[in-house]
Amino acid sequence: MNNLKLIISISDFIVVEYSPEFRWVCPKNCGRTYKASKQLHRHMTECGVPRRFKCNQCFKSFKRNDHLKQHLMSCSDFPPAFSCKICLKKFNYKSNWKTHMAFKHNMLDEYQLLF
């Protein structure tokens, strides 16, 4: 038998203990597991939901409208919104720009990024 030690049923969710941590398992049998129940609850809002939001540029589809909006930043004809003032590289997402600034130019905090 594998490393399964304990199965506890809590409402519709099943907690499975692999040594040494608990995992929350999706009850819809999609195969997903999570370390925290909060992550499973987030997953449950999307599990089995059809992809209703479609990109008009490349025809990809998404389960949530905010994911489509984020996708449109890189797919559409919008120019990149963020650029590095040091090496002039351009980014569609602020998070990618901040990662670039931290690892390529050693600017780790918000104060350094402003100047």
Order of alpha helices (4+ residues) and beta strands (2+ residues): beta-beta-beta-beta-alpha-beta-beta-alpha-beta-beta-alpha-alpha
